[in-house]
Amino acid sequence: MARLDRTSKTQSDIRVAKFRDILNFNIRDILNFNIEDVEEELPNEAQEVEANLEGKQQVTLQEIHLPKQQPRRYFDPQKMKQLIQSVKEHGILEPLLLRPLLAGGYELVAGERRYRAAKEAGLTKLPVVVRELSNEEALQLALIENLQREDLNPIEETEGILQLLALKLGIAVQEVAPLLYKMQNAVGGRVTDNVISNSESEIVKEVFNGLGLMEWESFTANRLPLLRLPEDLLEALRQGRIAYTKAQAISRVKDEVQRQALLEVAISESLSLAQIKERISKISNANDISGNGKPLPLKTRIDVAYHLVKKSKIWDDPKKQKHLENLLADLERLASLE
């Protein structure tokens, strides 16, 4: 595509210039920019932006290194499979964002799904935009990109927002939640001995306004409690297997076996929140999770035992492994009987 005529201020020129300004990565401007505007510009102006962006180039896959601190942990296998197929057919349509490393090569800042898909698809070179970014700027941009994903699960979203707030406030991630609770107490008129500066409050509000995901009050009341959930529920949330409101309800069951059994039933039977709460209210002991006063169904007990064995340290003990092999052989013999 020919370069755009710089002498005429067409509407297209203005849109391209606007999008280039975004890619210049003024951090405060990004936080105050409506992400929907970016999403609207990208499909319509991609080719013109590619023709005009300085720094766009091709690099080999081997030159790209993943950052040590990555905001994203879980990648949906089915969606990754679809993306890999798309990359095989059409290639990488949107450049990855990289920054140069002192030791050589580049560090990935934004576009990890595309990078992983390209690697699986067998691509050797990828289109990229290279920018000189500090450690803080790179992490902040990675967090912002991650927080704007459509398939972001509530746990990753909550952890990402906390990391972003920590960067903007200049404090440790562990200090953010207590700060938010102090703000919540102050708004509610509850007395606190800890004074919160106006600048801290303004930064918090600015970040939430910039992201446009939710208000800080809602985040504090509804999202922070998620981080106290048991690990089995956190993992189910990360994988998108259950809604966070249902996970919060199930967390009320303190017994691990009962909780895992209820979690499996809630997922396999697609129980509603009301049904989950009803079953929780009827749990009187470890044999009453089904909600009808009867022992756990055998299949549910087997499912729970399977998950517990997978997480246990039984695999490090040769004697326990031998015992497990014998039990498995018995189960296989039973399964083969008509």
URJOCOR-V161348 format. One record per run of one state. SS is the DSSP state (A for helix, B for strand, O for the rest). FROM is the first residue (numbers start at 1). TO is the last residue. If there is no record, write none. Layout:
ss & from & to
SS & FROM & TO
SS & FROM & TO
//
This chain:
ss & from & to
O & 1 & 10
A & 11 & 23
O & 24 & 26
A & 27 & 32
O & 33 & 34
A & 35 & 52
O & 53 & 55
B & 56 & 60
A & 61 & 63
B & 64 & 65
O & 66 & 76
A & 77 & 90
O & 91 & 95
B & 96 & 100
O & 101 & 105
B & 106 & 110
O & 111 & 111
A & 112 & 121
O & 122 & 124
B & 125 & 130
O & 131 & 134
A & 135 & 147
O & 148 & 153
A & 154 & 169
O & 170 & 173
A & 174 & 187
O & 188 & 197
A & 198 & 211
O & 212 & 215
A & 216 & 228
O & 229 & 230
A & 231 & 238
O & 239 & 243
A & 244 & 250
O & 251 & 255
A & 256 & 268
O & 269 & 272
A & 273 & 281
O & 282 & 297
A & 298 & 311
O & 312 & 313
A & 314 & 316
O & 317 & 317
A & 318 & 336
O & 337 & 338
//
